[in-house]
Amino acid sequence: MSEYELSVIGAGRVATQLATALHDAGVQIRYIYSRNSEKANLLASRLASSSLSGDLADCIASLPLHTAYLICVPDDAIPSVFQQLDVVQGTLIHTAGAVALPQCECSHTGVLYPLQTFSPNRTLNMVEIPFFIEASDPITLQWLQRLVQRLSPHVNVADSATRQWLHLLGVITNNFTNHLLAEAEQIAQQHGLPFQSLRPLVEETILKAFETSPTTAQTGPALRGDESTIAKHQRLLAEAAPDLLPLYNLFTEAIRKRQRSK
């Protein structure tokens, strides 16, 4: 296996960002495979790579045997892809946080999990992203660590159990927070209010949470015990956004409970 050479299975958001960053860091990307030929061709053209598309089983014969594969596919598809690629006798690496390290008969395996959200048309600064890695054996782990260090100095070894907790925390802090912002945006639009006006507040909230701690940074009527304001909010939500009211009540009680436990 060449020190800095791999092929990529997948051509979506994660595959595009990671493959591009690795290519820019001097890693040769030999093949891009995707069931979608348009995506495979587009990414391969950017990276001076060869593209393959269609059914993976039909493409395996065209793939190099002894090399590394970065597998960027949906979580549910990872076991099947690993099983099909085991015949190549290379190194198989997936990028999922909630999927355990697969065990393969012929290939070495690894995990390269970037704790970050990936979106189309948003280029990320890989240097700032923490990566969590795991491998089936010490040699593969060392190789994987050297590979990821080409992208970021924040490389951590984490087993599958630890990585699942990290993924859960990522969902809570990213997906759940974003959903709350989506709810706020919808209410703002309904009442002709500028959603962008909330940006300084949100940014300051996040900065304070990480500069001190979320517990120290907590403010608001639930913390103060301002029951009249809470009642007003509940009436507004009952009229305008009843589906959000249970969530408001849940968070209000959780903040009260944490405050009482101090």
Wavefront OBJ file of the C-alpha trace (Angstrom):
o trace
v 0.000 0.000 0.000
v 1.443 3.367 -1.029
v 1.908 5.774 1.872
v -0.297 8.509 0.440
v -2.674 6.952 -2.042
v -6.289 5.887 -1.766
v -9.577 5.494 -3.586
v -12.907 6.902 -2.467
v -16.228 5.092 -2.326
v -18.945 7.735 -2.478
v -19.169 11.188 -4.004
v -21.486 13.067 -1.665
v -20.806 15.892 0.760
v -18.374 14.081 3.068
v -16.541 12.355 0.230
v -16.176 15.592 -1.716
v -14.818 17.606 1.212
v -12.431 14.933 2.513
v -11.182 13.773 -0.892
v -10.560 17.352 -1.993
v -8.719 18.198 1.224
v -6.582 15.049 1.014
v -5.809 15.749 -2.634
v -4.757 19.292 -1.746
v -2.547 17.826 0.999
v -0.655 15.725 -1.525
v -2.563 12.434 -1.303
v -3.164 10.730 -4.643
v -6.829 9.872 -5.149
v -6.813 7.053 -7.699
v -10.505 6.261 -8.107
v -13.841 7.822 -7.262
v -16.727 5.380 -7.160
v -20.400 6.314 -6.874
v -23.614 4.704 -8.021
v -24.352 8.135 -9.511
v -22.141 8.532 -12.573
v -22.588 12.314 -12.728
v -21.318 12.770 -9.167
v -18.449 10.332 -9.690
v -17.329 12.054 -12.894
v -17.577 15.529 -11.381
v -15.470 14.743 -8.330
v -12.977 12.662 -10.280
v -12.456 15.503 -12.766
v -11.596 17.871 -9.920
v -9.024 15.485 -8.471
v -7.460 14.126 -11.666
v -8.830 10.713 -10.720
v -10.562 7.910 -12.577
v -14.286 7.441 -12.002
v -16.405 4.327 -11.672
v -20.171 4.112 -11.365
v -23.001 1.624 -11.350
v -23.299 -1.442 -9.157
v -20.299 -1.784 -6.827
v -20.083 -5.545 -7.341
v -19.593 -4.959 -11.070
v -16.836 -2.378 -10.464
v -14.709 -4.269 -7.966
v -12.711 -6.037 -10.684
v -11.572 -2.613 -11.947
v -10.377 -1.452 -8.532
v -6.781 -1.894 -7.315
v -6.292 -4.806 -4.929
v -3.736 -3.552 -2.427
v -4.620 0.019 -1.568
v -6.677 2.065 0.902
v -10.338 2.884 0.450
v -12.088 5.806 2.101
v -15.737 4.778 2.358
v -18.128 7.742 2.574
v -21.572 6.197 2.284
v -24.720 6.279 4.461
v -24.365 4.417 7.760
v -26.756 1.641 6.781
v -24.729 0.872 3.656
v -21.347 0.555 5.391
v -21.537 -3.164 6.356
v -22.482 -4.174 2.816
v -19.747 -2.063 1.230
v -17.124 -3.461 3.601
v -18.257 -6.995 2.867
v -18.030 -6.484 -0.889
v -14.653 -4.734 -0.726
v -13.055 -7.274 1.596
v -11.868 -9.180 -1.484
v -9.477 -6.350 -2.406
v -7.246 -7.148 0.601
v -6.491 -3.499 1.209
v -7.335 -1.058 3.977
v -11.002 -0.114 4.349
v -11.805 3.083 6.244
v -15.249 4.486 6.926
v -16.098 7.977 8.170
v -19.181 7.382 10.343
v -19.424 8.269 14.008
v -22.148 5.831 15.036
v -20.902 2.728 13.165
v -18.547 0.335 14.934
v -15.210 -0.717 13.491
v -16.019 -3.543 11.042
v -14.096 -6.794 11.190
v -12.993 -8.103 7.802
v -11.329 -11.372 6.939
v -8.935 -10.172 4.237
v -8.590 -6.427 4.776
v -7.344 -4.099 7.478
v -10.043 -1.733 8.708
v -10.192 1.735 10.191
v -12.416 4.678 11.048
v -11.741 8.313 10.219
v -14.505 10.322 11.882
v -14.518 14.116 11.452
v -16.618 15.724 14.178
v -18.163 18.323 11.896
v -21.210 18.942 9.731
v -20.724 18.942 5.952
v -22.895 20.960 3.597
v -22.836 21.588 -0.164
v -21.013 24.719 -1.322
v -19.405 25.336 2.084
v -15.656 24.770 2.213
v -14.459 23.881 5.701
v -11.120 24.655 7.300
v -9.921 21.130 8.027
v -7.175 22.404 10.326
v -9.817 23.313 12.896
v -11.745 20.017 12.761
v -11.173 17.325 15.400
v -10.795 13.850 13.914
v -11.330 10.616 15.813
v -9.650 7.487 14.476
v -9.661 3.765 15.178
v -8.072 0.803 13.438
v -7.953 -2.971 13.482
v -4.218 -3.131 14.178
v -1.343 -0.849 15.319
v 0.245 -0.515 11.870
v -3.008 0.617 10.271
v -3.622 3.004 13.167
v -0.194 4.619 12.688
v -0.755 4.936 8.948
v -4.192 6.441 9.500
v -2.834 8.898 12.056
v -0.165 10.120 9.644
v -2.779 10.467 6.905
v -5.184 12.524 9.026
v -2.371 14.709 10.361
v -2.052 15.996 6.806
v -5.472 17.577 7.325
v -5.573 18.578 10.986
v -3.399 18.552 14.114
v -6.475 17.537 16.130
v -6.257 13.757 15.746
v -7.548 11.573 18.573
v -7.746 7.810 18.990
v -11.252 6.746 20.033
v -12.791 3.278 20.130
v -16.251 2.533 18.774
v -18.021 3.007 22.114
v -16.405 6.412 22.668
v -17.151 7.472 19.103
v -20.835 6.647 19.505
v -21.028 9.041 22.472
v -19.263 11.709 20.424
v -21.757 11.211 17.620
v -24.675 11.504 20.034
v -23.249 14.749 21.421
v -22.809 15.976 17.868
v -26.472 15.307 17.106
v -27.590 17.124 20.267
v -25.383 20.176 19.772
v -25.677 20.432 15.992
v -28.905 18.874 14.718
v -31.083 19.707 17.708
v -29.748 23.256 17.969
v -30.313 23.745 14.249
v -33.886 22.474 14.596
v -34.563 25.055 17.312
v -33.194 27.727 14.980
v -35.478 26.430 12.215
v -38.466 26.765 14.567
v -37.378 30.300 15.483
v -36.969 31.184 11.806
v -40.486 29.969 11.017
v -42.033 31.995 13.855
v -40.023 35.065 12.813
v -41.303 34.755 9.240
v -44.880 34.335 10.404
v -44.683 37.586 12.363
v -42.624 39.605 9.875
v -39.558 39.652 12.110
v -35.944 39.605 10.825
v -34.456 36.194 11.662
v -30.948 37.599 11.074
v -31.456 39.844 14.110
v -30.981 36.727 16.250
v -27.502 36.038 14.884
v -25.506 38.176 17.373
v -27.435 36.586 20.234
v -26.803 33.056 18.992
v -23.119 33.724 18.333
v -22.615 35.246 21.787
v -24.422 32.304 23.392
v -22.094 29.808 21.699
v -18.967 31.827 22.475
v -19.874 32.128 26.164
v -20.709 28.441 26.428
v -17.239 27.402 25.268
v -15.274 30.206 26.910
v -16.788 29.455 30.330
v -19.292 26.584 30.398
v -22.918 26.224 29.291
v -24.029 25.972 32.901
v -22.276 29.207 33.831
v -23.511 30.955 30.690
v -27.183 30.045 31.186
v -29.578 33.006 31.394
v -33.314 33.548 30.899
v -36.654 33.425 32.713
v -36.429 29.762 33.763
v -33.110 30.418 35.506
v -34.463 33.548 37.203
v -37.746 31.947 38.205
v -39.671 34.570 36.205
v -42.998 32.742 36.122
v -45.016 35.616 34.619
v -42.740 35.787 31.570
v -42.818 32.013 31.180
v -46.631 32.110 31.272
v -46.680 34.781 28.558
v -44.395 32.677 26.360
v -46.597 29.638 26.888
v -49.718 31.572 25.840
v -48.000 32.865 22.712
v -46.834 29.404 21.713
v -50.227 27.847 22.456
v -51.745 30.244 19.922
v -49.040 30.474 17.263
v -46.881 27.329 17.532
v -48.591 24.666 19.661
v -46.217 21.933 18.485
v -43.314 23.872 20.017
v -45.003 24.349 23.409
v -44.090 20.895 24.823
v -40.470 21.508 23.855
v -40.526 24.934 25.529
v -41.950 23.369 28.685
v -39.412 20.546 28.594
v -36.436 22.915 28.355
v -37.896 25.277 30.955
v -38.255 22.458 33.481
v -34.785 21.102 32.658
v -33.219 24.528 33.325
v -35.149 24.828 36.595
v -34.009 21.357 37.663
v -30.346 22.088 36.919
v -30.612 25.374 38.802
v -32.150 23.652 41.836
v -29.371 21.047 41.865
v -26.613 23.635 42.277
l 1 2 3 4 5 6 7 8 9 10 11 12 13 14 15 16 17 18 19 20 21 22 23 24 25 26 27 28 29 30 31 32 33 34 35 36 37 38 39 40 41 42 43 44 45 46 47 48 49 50 51 52 53 54 55 56 57 58 59 60 61 62 63 64 65 66 67 68 69 70 71 72 73 74 75 76 77 78 79 80 81 82 83 84 85 86 87 88 89 90 91 92 93 94 95 96 97 98 99 100 101 102 103 104 105 106 107 108 109 110 111 112 113 114 115 116 117 118 119 120 121 122 123 124 125 126 127 128 129 130 131 132 133 134 135 136 137 138 139 140 141 142 143 144 145 146 147 148 149 150 151 152 153 154 155 156 157 158 159 160 161 162 163 164 165 166 167 168 169 170 171 172 173 174 175 176 177 178 179 180 181 182 183 184 185 186 187 188 189 190 191 192 193 194 195 196 197 198 199 200 201 202 203 204 205 206 207 208 209 210 211 212 213 214 215 216 217 218 219 220 221 222 223 224 225 226 227 228 229 230 231 232 233 234 235 236 237 238 239 240 241 242 243 244 245 246 247 248 249 250 251 252 253 254 255 256 257 258 259 260 261 262
